[in-house]
Amino acid sequence: MGEKGVIAKITGPLVVADKMRGCEMYEVIKVGEEGLLGETIRLDADFAYIQVYEDTTGLKPGEPVIRTKAPLSVELGPGILKNFYDGVQRPLEGIRNKVGDYIKRGVYVDALDRTKKWLFVPTHTMEEGKEIVGGDILGEVQETKVIKHKILVPPGISGKLLELKEGEFTVQDTIARVQTDGEDIELKLMHKWPVRKGRPYKDKLDPEVPLLTGQRINDTFFPIAKGGTGAIPGGFGTGKCVTPDTPVMLADGTVRKIKEVYEENKDNGEKFSDSYEEYTSLKNAIGVYSLNDGRLKEKDANTVYRGKTEVIYRVKTRTGRTAEVTPVHKLFTVTPDLQIKEVESRALNVGDYLVMPRKIVFRGEMQNLDSKMFEVKGERGSKVVKIPNEFDHAFSEFLGYVIGDGSLKPGSVEFYNNDELMGERFEHLSEKLFGLTAKHERCNTAECSLIKSSVLVRLLKHLGIPGERKSSSSRVPDIVMKSPDEIAGRFLAAYFASDGYVGENELEIATASKEMQINISYLLLRFGILHTLEERVIGAETYYRIFVRGKEEIKRFYERCNYGVPFEKFQRIKENLEDGRKGYKVIDIVPASPEFLNHAYEEMGRPHAELERLGVNTSNYFGEREEKERMSVQVFKKFCQLSGDTKLKWIAETLDYVFYDEITEIEKIVGKRDVYDLVVPGSHNFVAGFGPMILHNTVMQHQLARWADAQVIVYIGCGERGNEMTEVLEDFPKLIDPYSGETLMERSTLIANTSNMPVAAREASIYTGITLAEYYRDMGYDVAIQADSTSRWAEALREISGRLEEMPGEEGYPAYLATRLADFYERAGRVKTLCSDSEERIGSVTVVGAVSPPGGDFSEPVTQNTLRVTGDFWALDSSLADRRHFPAISWLRSYSLYLGELSEWFAKSTAPDFMEQREEMMGLLQKEAELQEIVQLVGADALPARERGTLEVARMIREDFLQQNAYHEVDSFCSLEKQYLMAKIILQWYNGAIEAIENGIAEEKLERMRVKDAIARMKYVPNKGFKEKYEQIMKDMKEEFELIKRREEAAL
């Protein structure tokens, strides 16, 4: 096992061991009785300083420390791809299969499956007796559907090939024997390599071939070379969170502020915190409701989170629902072709439609009071009070009356209402439930039923009914929210009978309590009753109103709440429902486009008359009428009845549980504040908001991984939040690789080291990732690494440095931060790999590291040291995101140092003037920035016509070229040829416009050219066949310029 030492000192992840003379730097050490994995990072006489990759809680001085006499290494062989590892290459799936969902310390699982057999096929050029060297390819294994894994001779081994086998082998089986320096060496499908040592190569080549991404701002403006390095800042502010007062519906039926949920659960499990955020991985999960496969179902939240942000967005809908979320928090939207998409709040627009919960199937339980039925006597001589054991329909109804028109005094309960039947009902329930007789009195202008009982007052206060300022502080008691729908419905009926209003085609409940409005909204959600929320200010008071509109919803309310007592308000509802008149509501619609509906109709193959017999007048929705209507949900369901399209039928079925709500207001609010989140594994959303909504718990990185023309992707999640990493782990297997048609995981491996994992393992994770990348590079593949985030990795360095009591550098980071960052990025490169002189193989490793500057401050040490060693910097600009410009990469702050080396490739592979066009567009954007300063002072009209033309073409470059929709099936990826032709079209318009201006044509006429509409839409034309569209636009442009010129000459 090796030589032993003993633990002398423990400080967090750092263990100091004695009796370790002879130990090597970066040697792997087994620490403590459980043999925790660690690595030496400092040697001082007999002492070794060991960073431990597992939780050190419970270790004690004196426990053994065992040397392995081997460096921290990774296993290299088939089985790496499609796998998920932690920071030291332990397979997460294997650990879960062994010990469950939570990683326990001291658990070891082989990085590569020792039992799986792989079909190994020798390379035809390999013959027994041949001289081989490190890097030569012995043969191939079909590792995934799209990647052939080339089995390499490990670096440093050379000699005569004695034997080479063919067949099925495990990674530990011998497939070849090599004679070297007089001894035979067995080669297997797998070999090991130390992570902190770069794999050797013959020669590093110049970065003269671009890594194409399909993103116009990257490929045309700031290209990265294969083997290059790039940096991109992470999202500004915090993650996908909501404000503290956001209500959340829990699985027990109650509605709580998310801040309260966090405070009650923050100590219920393993807690992590730093200066920016804190969260707890829960021992006991919290039940919530979540959208999953079109249904709202009960799910468990396993993490509570609190962070900070400087910006939130308040999103309000037509029905009055409101969400207050961080800029990157995603909400579910529905597109005109009825696709459900998750869109960040900062990318939403007024007029978009959100997916909202319509109905939650809630199965409440009967609630018991604190004790069995007993008698309580209050003051001397007072009447005995009977306390029910069970909270039933009658008790729920009684609470509805008290909260609606009641009042709690120090020794009595009073109910004020001029409806004689309601007064009698209140008095009847008082006697039935508590054995108390209510006294009837006349109080000023209202009839009053008075129950004198201090015991009853205490009981009602215990159930959550306020004594003072009831009107503004009342809410639906938790015991009601937890009860089955029938009992909760009785409360709502009594409350409405007391405090509601009946109109011709609407019901209204008004309250001075915001919390009461929200509680009732969530109750109506349980009953599937669509409603709107509004506010009205009268004098100094704000009243919170709930409206139920349309006969279908009013009927649903009546059926849920009417229980046979002929109250006047319910009699009026019944009369309105039976009057034979139609009652419309405009909020329950399906925002499908006429084109989508027309296509669905054509696929249906049914005559118009057949639909009209069902009440679907097609001309209203996609016919010849100029003004088209939106289909109501009822009409849409009838439309779907005649369709054989399974997708349409699925959408119609989901509308029993969700509806589509139009965004009417979006407000950006700036200011530092705390924000909160719940992590719901699997669905990543929960029902919450000011009025029930579905809230989600990154796009550029997904785009790079999906579209970059690299054959292998290595994603390193370094210190990210657990739910952020979970999202990556779940999204990558779902993303379709456009090059192969298979899932992206077929050519990817993921390294997940979240922020609650040991900090030392975070430090090792990027070395693990880049070593795996170098291995596939040596096979001749182009590999792209995404490291998210190097800022978190640097924080790990800072913590370990602090434990070592080293002299801190800027902002507490170690003085060697710059050196470590340079060492990492220098392992990128496009190289000639090791192999025999008769062969030549080229591979590359391209590294894109995400940095997370707090508050977007690019002057902080990690960002600055990253900029010194990376060749590309894609600077995210929050102001672009605020203007809904995506990708939000600043063309003024970003740069690429590879333009010179890549210019020859672009000229040969695309067009000779490719770079000239790029320079011209950049010049126009820079000129625009200069002119904007003048415009702010004197206005655009004060500029000469030529410069107004410059502003207009710069706008076209920004909106028609640089803006790119990651969610659009066509615009998500743009081929390099299409990028070149799009740029040529815009610049051709500019040249024509400048010539026209110089000939005296008014700039306003040029701005109204019809061809500009075609230019604005050209990004949505498919790559295949775009050349024809280009030629048509250029032809139309030329003709329109000539027409304008002829008209101008005729006018003169």
N, C-alpha and C positions, 0 to 999 in steps of 0.2 A: 504493500500500500504506500510506502514511502516513509520519510522521516516525520517525526512528530514534534509539535510545539504545544504551547498552552496559551489560552486566552489570558492576556494581562489587563486589557481595558476594552470597554465597549462604549462607543458614542454614536448612536443611531446606526447608519449603515456601515460605519467604519469600525473595524475590530483591530486592535493592536495585539499581536501575538509575540510571545517571548520564545527563546530557544530555537530561533529560525535562521541561524547563521548558515550560509550556503544557498539560501533560497534565491531564486531568480526574479527579476522584475517581470511583471505580467504573468507570473506562474499561477495556475489554478490551484486553489486551496479548498479543502473540505473543512468547514468550521463547525465546531461543537459536536455534541453527541448525535445530532441528526444529520451531520455532514452537509451543512448548508454550503452552497456554491459561492466561492469568492475568488478574488484576483488581487495579487500584490501590486500596490501602486507606489510604495516607498519602502526602502530598506535602510535601517540605521543600526549598525552593529548586529546584536542578536535579535533585534526587533524587526518585525515585518508589519507593515500597515496594509490592511486587507479591506478592499471594498466588497461588501457582501451583496449578492444579487437577490437575496431573499430577506424577509422580515427577521430582524435580529431580536425581537421581543422575547424575553425569557432566557437568553444566553447569559451565562455566568462566568466570571473569571475562574480559571482553573480547568475549564473544559478543554478537550483536546483539539488540536489543529493539525491536520495531516496534509503534507505536500503531495502533489501528484507528479511533480517534475515535468509538467507539460503546460504549454501556454493555452489560453482560451482559444478554442478552435471551433470551426463549424464542419459539419459533415456534408460533403459534396458528392452528389450522385442523384439518380432518378428518384423522383418523389418530392422534390423541392417545390415544383410548381403545383398550383391548386391547394397549397398548404397555408396554414396560419400559424405563425410562430410568435413566441415572446422575444424579448430582447437578447436572449442568449440561446436562441434556436431550440427552445423546447416547444413541441407541437401542442397547441392549445386543445385541439380536438382529442389528441391522445391523452392529455392530462384530464380532460373532462370525462372521457370514458373510464379512466382509472379511479378518479376521486370525486367526480361530480362537478357542478358548475363553478365552484370556488377553488382557486388554486391554493393548495396547501403547501407549506414549505417542506423541504426535504424530499419532495416527490421528483423522480427523474424518469423521463420517458425518452427513448431514442428519437433523435431528430428525423431519421429515415426508418421506415417500417422494415423490420428485420424478417418478416414472414412473407411479404409480397414477392412474387416472382415476376421478373421482367424478361421479355424475349430479346435476347442480345444477338445482333446480326453483325459479324465482323466486316470491316471495310475490305473491299475487294483488292486493295493495294497492299494489304497486310499479309505477309507470308512468313512462315516460320524460318528462322535464320536471318531475317532482315534486321539491319541496325536501326534502332529507334531511339528517339530522344523525347525529353519532356515536352508535352503539348501535342504530340502526334495522336491522331484519332485511331483508336483500336477498332471501334465499331459504333453501332447506334442502337438506341432503345427508343421506342415510340412512347415518350413520357406522357403526352396528352394528345388530344385529337389534332392539335396544330403544331406541336413542337417535337422535333426529333432530338433526343438527348444524346450528345456525342460523348462517348466514353474516352477520356483523355489519359495519356500517360502522365502521371503527376510530375510537376516541375522538379528538376533535380535528379531524375532517374533517366539513365540512358544505357544502352547495351544491346545484346543480341536477343531477338524474340525467339524463345525456345518453344513456346506452346501458345496457341490461341484457340479458345473453345467457342462453340456456337450452341445456343439453346436457351432454356429458361433458367435464370439464376436469381437468388436473393442478392442484396447489396453486399453481403459478407462472403458470398461464394467466390472462389478463385476463377477468373476467366482467362488469365494469361500468366506466363512465367517469363522473366527476363533475366539473362545472365549479365551481371555487371560487376566488374572488379573481382572476378573469380567466385562470386556467390550468386545463388538464384534468389530472385525476388518475386513474390506472388503479387499479382495485380488483381484488384476486385472492381466491381462496379462503382464502389465508393472509395474516396480517400478524404483525408482531413487537411485543413489549412488554418494557420493562426490568423485571427481576425485583424490584428493590429499590424500585419505585414502584408503590403500589397503584393499581388501575384505578379511574377515577372513577365516580361514581353520582349520581343526583339527590338522594336523601334516605335516611338510615338510619332504619329503623323500629324501634319498640320490640320487644323479644323476647317476643311474646305468643302464639306458636304453638309447641307442643312438637315436638321431634324424637323421635318414638316409636321404641322399640327392641325392643319385645316382651319386655323383661326387667323383671320386676315391681319389683325394687328400684330400677331406674332410672326407670321411667315413673311409678310411684306415689309412691315415697319421695323420689327425688332427680332429678326430670326436668331435661333440658337443652332449651333453646329452640332453634328453628331460627335460625341466625345467632349462637348462643351459643358459649361456650368452656368446655371441661372439661379436667380433668387426672385421670389415673389412674396410680398407681405401677406400675412393671413388677414382674416376679416377684422374690420375695425370694431372696437367695443368688445362686447362679450359674445357669448354663443346665442343659442336659440331660446330666449327666455321671455318671461312676462313680468309685469309690474306687481308689487307686493299685494295689492288689494284685489287682484284678479280672483274671482270666485271659481272654485273647482268642485265638480260634482263627484263625490266619493261613492264607492260601491254600496255603502249602507244607506244611500239616499240623501244624506246630509250634504249641504253646500257650505264649503269653508273657504276662507281666503288662503291663497297659496302660501303666504308668509306664515300663517298659523300652522299650516300643514308642515312646513319646514321646521319651525321652532319646536313643534311637538315630536318630531322624528329625527332631529339632527344628531341625537346621541344614541339612536337605535341602530348601531352597527359600526363599521369601520369608517372613521372620519379622516378626510384629507383637507388640508387648507394651505394656502399661501397668501401672498399680499393681494392677489386679484380675485380669488374665488375660494369657495369651500363647498364640499359636498360629502354626503354620507351614503355608503353602500349599505343598504338596509338588511338587517337580519330578518325582520318581519315586513314583508311587502305591504304596500298600501293599495287597496282595491280602487280602481277608477273605471271610467267608461271610455272606450276607444273605438275609432272607426277601423274596421278590418273587413276587407272583401265586401264593401258596400253595406255592412251591418254595424250597428253600434253594440258592442259586446263588453262584458266585464273583463278587465285585464289587470295585471299587477304592475305597479310602479316599483322598481327595485332601488331607485336612487333619488334622493332629494338634493337640490343644488341651489346655491346662492352665489351670485357674482355681481359685477358692477358694469355699468354702461354709461356712456355720455349722451346717447341718442336713443329715443324710442319713437315708434310710429303708432299713432292711434288710428285704427281702421274702423269706420262705422258703416253699417249697411242700411238698406232700405227699411228693414224691419226693426231698426233701432239697436241691433246688437253691436257691441263694441269690443275690440281687442286692443290691448296696449302691449306691444311686443318690441323686441330688439330688431334692428334692421335685417339681420339674417334669419330671423325666425320665419319658418315656412308655414303658409296657409294653403289649404286645399282649394284650388280653383277649377272651374269647368270651362272648357274651350268651346268655340262654336260648333265643333264636331263631336262634342260631348265626351271628350277625353278629360279625365281627372288628372291635374298636374299639381305638384307642390311648388309654390313660388314664394321666394323671399319677400317679406313685407315691403322692403324698399323697392322692389320691382313691380309692385301692384299698381294698378291705375284705376281711377274712378270709372265706373262702367263695367269693370270685371265682375264676374260672378263667383262667389264663394260657396263651397259645399257646407251646408249647415245641418245639424241634427234635427230631424222632424219628430222622431219618437224613440224613446228608450224603453225597452222591455225590462221593467223593474219588478223583482219579486221580493217585496218587503216581508218582514216577519211581524207577527203580533208582538206588541211591546208590553212588558209587565212593568208595573210600578215597583217602587223599592221594597215593598213588603206585601205580605198577604193581606186579605181584607181584615181590618181591625178597627177599633174605635179609638178616636183621639179626642180628648177633652181639652178645651182651651182654658180660658179664664174661668175662675170660680163661678159656678152657676150657669155657665154657657152650655149650649146644646151640644150633644155628642155629634161628631162628624164621622160619617162612614166613608172610608177611602176604598175605591174599587181596586181590585188586584190587577185587572187587565185594562189596557187602554183600548177601548172599543169604539164603535161608530158613534155612540151617544156622547162619549167623552170628547171625541174629536169635534163633533158638532158644537158642543158647549164651548170649547176653546175658540172656535170660529166666531161665535157671538161675542165673546169677551174681547177678542182682539179687534173685531169689527166695530162694535158700538159700546164696548164695555169700558170700565175703569176700575183700577184697584186703589182703594183707600186704605189707610192704616188698619182698619178693623172690618172692612166690608168690601163686597164686590157689587158694582152697580152696572146696570145695563139700561141704556137710553135708546128708545125707539118708539115711534108713534104707531107702528104697525101692531095692532092688537094681537094678531095671530103669532107674531114673533115673540112678543112679551110673554104670551101664554106658553109658548114652546120653551123659552128660557127658564121659566118658573117650573115647568114640568121636569126638565132635565135636572134642575137643582135638587128637586125632591128625589128623583129616581137615582141619581148618581151618589149624592152625599147625604141624603136624609135631611136636607135643610129646606125650610120653607121661605120663599122669597116674599118680601113685603112690597106691595104695589103702591107707588106714590106718584104725584104730579110734581115735576121739578121744572119751574119756569115754563118753557114752551114744549117740553118733551115729557113723555111718559117714562117712568123709571121703575125698574124692578130691582129691589135692594136685598142682598143677602148679607146678613151680619155674621161674620165668622173670620176671626184672625187666622185660624188654622187653614181655612180654604185659601186665604190670601197668601199664606206662606207656601202652600202646595203649588199654587199657580205661578208664583215667582220662581219656585224651584224648577218648574217646567219651561221657564224662559219668557214669561209674560212680564214686561216691565211695569214697574209701579209708577215711575215718574216719566214725564215726556214720552208717553206711550206712542203718540202719533208719529214721531220722528225716529224712534228707536225700536219699533216693533219689528218682528220677523216671524216667519213660520217656525214654530217650535220644532226642535230636532225629533221629538217623539212622533210628531206628525210626519216629518220627512222620512223617517225610518219605517213607517207603517205601510201595510199593503195599500194598493191604489184605492180600494173601496173605502177604506177608513180615511185616507188623505183626501179623497173626493168629498166626503161628508164635511170636512173642515172647510174646503174651498166653497162648497155650497152655502154654508152658514155665513162665511165671510162675505161672499158676494151678495147674499140676501140682505146683509146688514149695510154693506158699503158699496155695492155695485150700481151700475146704471144700465138701462136697457134702451137702445135706440132702434131705429128701423132696421138697419142691417149691420148693427154692431153692438157689442157689449163692452163696457168700460169699467175698469177698477182703478181708482185713484188713491194714492197713499202719499203721505209726507215722508215715508221711509224708503230710501233707495234699496236697503237690504230686503225689505218686504217685497218690493217689485221684482228683484232678482229671484228670491225664493219662489214666488208664485210662477215666474217664468219657467223655472226648472220643474215645478209641479205640472204645468201645462205640457212640458216636454214629455213627461211620463205618460200623459194621456193622449199624446199625438195631436194636440190642438195647436194649430199654427196661430201666431199672434204677433203683434208689433209692440214695441216699447217706445214711449215718448216722454218728454219732460215739458212742464209748463210752469212759468214763473208768475205768481200772483202776489203783487206787493213785494215783500221781502222773503216770501216762502216759495220753495220749489216743490212741485207736486210731480210724482212719478206715476205715469199712467200706463195701463196695459189695455190693449184693444184686441178683441176677437172679432174678426170681420168675415163676412161671407156666410151664406146659410149652411154650407157643409160644416164649417168649423163651429158655428153657433149650435148646430144640431149635435155635434160631437160633445160640446160642453154640456148641453142640456141632458143628453143621455148619461153622461158621467156623473153629473152633480144633482140631478133631480131625484129625490127619494120619496116622493109622494105627499109631502106637506104642501098644501096649495098656497104658497107665498105669492104675493101679488106680482113680484118680478118674474118668477118662473111661469106664471100664468101668461104674462105678456110675451115672454119668449115663445111659449107654445102657440099663441095666436099669430105671432109673426111668421113662425115656421109653416103655419097652415094657411097663410093668406094667398098662396098661389103665385106670388110674385118671385121673380128671379133675384138672387142676391149675388153680386159678383165681387171677386177680390182679385187684385192685379198683382199680388206678390207671389202667388204659387204658379210660376211659369217655368217653361223649359227653354233656355236661351240657345237653342239650336239655330244655326244659320239656315236661310232659305236654300242655299246650295246643298247643305247636308241633307235636309228633309227631302228635297227634290231627288237627290241621288238615292236615298232610301226608298222613295216612292217608285222610282224606275226599277230598282232591284226587286221590288215587291211584285210588279207585273199585274196589278189590280186596276180596274177601271175607276174613274173618279166617282161614278155613281155609287159604287159599293162602299166607298169611304163616306160619302155624303149620307148614306142610309144609317151609318153609325154616328153621324153628327160631326164628321170631319170635313169641313169645307176647304178643300185644298187651295183654292184661289186666295184665301186669307193668309196663307203661310208661305206658299212658294209658287203661286200662280202668276198671272199677268198683272195683277194689281200693283201699282207703284208702291203704295204704303203696305208693308207686310206687318202682320201681327205676330206676337209670340204665342206659341202654343201653351195652353194651360196644361197642367199635369194630367187632368182627366181626359182631355182631347188627345194628348200624347199617348196615354195608355191605350186608348181605342185605336189609334194609329198603329201601335205596335202589335195589336191583336192580329192584324192581317199580314204582318211581316214574318218571314221565316228566319230573320236575322237573329241569331242567338245573342249578339251584343246588344241589340235594341231591347230585346226582352229582358236581359239582365239589368239594363239601365232602368226600365220600367219597374222592375221588382225592387230595385234599390230606393226608388222614390217613395216607397212605404216608410222608409227610415230616414231619408235625408231630403232636403229641398235646396234650391239654388237661390241665393240672396245677393242682390246687386250692391256693389260698393258705391256709396254716395259721398263719402268724405275720407280723405287721408291727410293726417296732420303730423308733421315732424316736430317733435318736442326735444329741445336740447337742454341738457343739464345732468350732472352726475346723480346717479341713484342706484339703489340695489335692485336686482332683478332675480327671478326665481325660475326653477324648472323642475319637472318630474321626468324621470327616464322610464319609458314604457317599452321594454324589449319587444321586438317583432314589429309592432305597428308604429311606434314612435309618435303617438299623438294621444290626446286626452280631451274630454269634453270639459270646457271651461269658458270663462269670459263673462262680460257684463251682458247677460243674456246668452243662452247656450250656444257655443261655437265649438269647432274642432280645431285644436291648436297643436302644432307640430313641435315636437321637442327640438367637398364643396365644388360649386359648379366648375370653376376653372380647372381644379385638379382632376375632376372627372373627365373634362374635355381633353386635357392633355393625355391622360391615360388611355382614353378611348380612341383618339384620332391620331396620336403621334405615330409616325411610321417606324417605330421600334418593335422588334419581334418579341421582346420580353419586358415585362414591367415588374419592378420591385417597389412596393409601397411600404414606407417606414412610418408608422404612427408613433412618434416619439414624444411621450408625455402629454398626449392629448386627453381630453375628458373621455370618460368611459362611453358616454352615449354618442360622442362624435365618432369614436373609433368603431362602435357597434354599427353605426350608420354605414361606414366604409365597408365593414365586414359583410354587411347584408346587401349593399348596393353593387359591389363589384361582381358577385356571382349573377346578378340580374342584368347588368349592362351587356348589350350585345356588341361583340367585336365586329366592326364594319368590314374588316378585311377577310375574316374567315366565316362569319355568320354564327360562330359559336359564342359562348359567354366569355367575357373578358378574363375570367379566372383561368381559362385554358392556357393562357400565356402569362400568368401573374403569380407572384407570391407576396404575402402580406406579413409584415412584422408589426405586431401590436404590443406597444408598451405604454399603457395608459398612465395618467398622472397619479393614480393611487397605487401603482406598482412600485416596488423598491427603486429609489432614485439611481442606484448604481447600475441596475439593469437598463435604465434609460440611457445612461452614458455609453453602454456597450452596444446598444441597438443599431446605431448608424454604422458601426464597424461590421457588425454581423451582416447588415443589408448590403453594404458595398462589396464585401467579400463574395457574397452570393452573386452579385452582379458581375464581378470580374470573372467568375467561373463561367458564366454563360457567354461573356465576351470572348473568352478563350476558345469557345466552340465556333466563333465566327459570327455571333449574333450581335445585333445592335440592341443595347439594353438601356432603358430609361429608369432612373431612380427618382422617386418623389419622397423627400424627407420632410415630414410635417410633425413638429416644427423644430428647426435647429435652435430656436430661441429656448424651447423647453429643454433641449439637450444642454445648452449653455447654462441653464439654471441648475442642472444636475452637476455640472462641473463646479459651479459656484458653491453648491452645498458641500460637495466633497472637499473642495479646497478649504472651506471654512472649518470643516472637521479636522483637517490636517494642520490647522492654525497657520496657514501660509499668509504672507503679506498680500492683502487684497489690492487689486487694480481698480480701474474705473467702475463705479457703481457696484463694487464688491465682487466683480468677476475676477478670476485669477489672471495673473500677468501673462500666462501662456495661452489665453483664449484665442488670440490671433493665430498662434502657431498651430493649435489643434484644428481650428477651422480650415487653415491652409492645407494641413495634412489630409483632411477629409476630402476637400474639393480637388486636390491634386491627384487623387486616385481616379478621377475621371479622365477620359481620353479616348481617342480613336487610334488603335495600335495595330501593328503587325504582330500577331500572336506567336508564341513559341511553337515551333514545329521543324521538321526536317527541311534542309535547304531546297529540296526538290518541290516543296509545297509552299504556297503563300496563302495565308488566311488573315483577313482583316475583321476586327470586331471593335465595338465601341461601348463605352459607358457614359451616358449623359446624366448629369446630376442637376435636379431642380430642387432647391431647398426653400421651404417656406419659413419666413421670419415673422414674428408676431410682435412688432413694436408697440408697446403700450401707448394708446391714444394716437397711433399713427405717427409717432415721433421717430423719424428716420435717423436722427442724430445719436440714438442710444448705441452702446458699444457693440451689440451683436450685429445689428444692421450695418453699422459702419465697417466692421471687420469683414463682414460678408461681402460688401461692395468692393473691397480691396482685392478679393481673390476670385470673384465671379465675372464671367464675360457678358452675362445678360442680366438686366434688372428690369422687371415688369412692375412698375410702381402703381399700386392701386390708389385710386383717388376717390375719397368718400364723396366729394362734391359731384362727381360723375354718377356714382350710385344714387345719390339723392335726385339727380335729374333723370333717372331710369336709363342711363346709358351703360350698356353692358356689351362686352367685358369692360369693367370700370378701370381700365389701364390708361394711365396718363401718357399721352404722346409727347408731352413736354418734359416729363421727369424721367421717363424710361430711357434705356439705351441698350445698344448691342455693340460689343467690341469685335464681332465676327463679320461685320459688313464687308470689310476689305477682302478677307480670305474667301468669302462666299460669292463675291460679285462675279467671278469667272464662271462658277457653277450656274448661277442664275442666268447669265448671258447665254451659255451653251444649252442649258436644259429648258429654259422658258422663252426668253426673248432677249436680243442684244440690248434693248433699251429698258429692261426691267428695273435696274437700279436707278436709271435716270428718272423714270416715272416716280419711283419711291422718293427720290430727293426733291422732285418738284412738289409732290404732295406735302412732304414735311415742311418745305419752305412756305407753302401757302398756309399751313396751320400755324406756323410760327409768326407769319405776317398777321394772321387773324388775331393772335394774342396781343400783338403790339397795337393793332387798330382798336381792339376792345377798350384799351385805356382811353383812347381819344373819344370813342363812342360814349363812354360813361360820363365824359365831361360835356360834350356838345351835341350828342345824338348822332345816329347813323345818317340822317339826312344832310348833315353838314359835310360829309365826306364826298370827294369826287366820285363820279360814276364808276371809274375804273376800280377804285378801292371798295366800293359797294359790291362790285362784281367779285372781288377777292373774298369778301365776307360770305357771299352767297355760295361760291364754290367750296369754301372751307366748311360751310354747313353741310353741303352735299357729301364731302369726304367723311365728315363725322357721322352723319346719320345714315347715308346710303352705302358707305363702305365699311367704316370701323365698327359701327354697331352690328352685333351678330346675336341672333336668338338661339341660345343653347337648347331650347326646348322644341324648336321647329325642325321637322324631319329633313327639310332641305337645307335650311340656313345653318344648321348645326355644324356642318362641315362644308368648306369651300375649297375646291381644288386650286392648285397654284395657277393653272391656266385660266380658270375663271377669275381669280383675283387680278391677274394681269389685265384681262379684257375689261373687267369692271373699272379698274383704274383708268384704262385708256379711254373708256366712254366718258368718264367724268372730266378728264383733262381735255378731251376733244370738245366737250360742251364749253369749258372755260375758254379755250383758245378761240372758239367761234364767238363766244359772248364778248370777249375783249375786242375782237376785230369789229364786231357790230357796234360796240360802244364808241370805238374810235371813229366809226363812220356816222356817228350822230344818232344812233338808235337808243331810245330811252331804256334804261336798265330794267324798268318795271315790266316792259313788254317781254324781256328775256326771262324774267322770273315766272311769267305766266305761260311759258311754252308747254305744249301738250306732251312733248317727249320727256319732260321732267317726271311725269307720272310713271312712265315706263322705266326710267332710271331708278326711281325710288323703289320699284317693285322687282328690279332685276335680281336682287339677292335671293328671291324665292324661286327663281328658275333653276331647275335641276342642273347639276354639273354636266351631265351627259346631254348634249344638244345645245349647250349654252352658246357655242360658236355661232349657230344660226340666229339665235336671239340677238347676239352682239351685232351681227351684220345688219339685221333688221333695224335695230335702234340707231346704228350709225347712219343708215340710209334715211330713216325718218328724220333724224336730226339735221342732216345736210339739207333735205328738202324744206324743213321748217325754217331754217336760217335763211335760205334763199327766198322763201315766201315772205318773210318779214322784211328782207331787204327790198324786194320788188314793191311791196306795199308802201314802204317808206319813200322809195323813189317816186312812186305814183302820187303820193301825198304832196311831194315837193313840186 
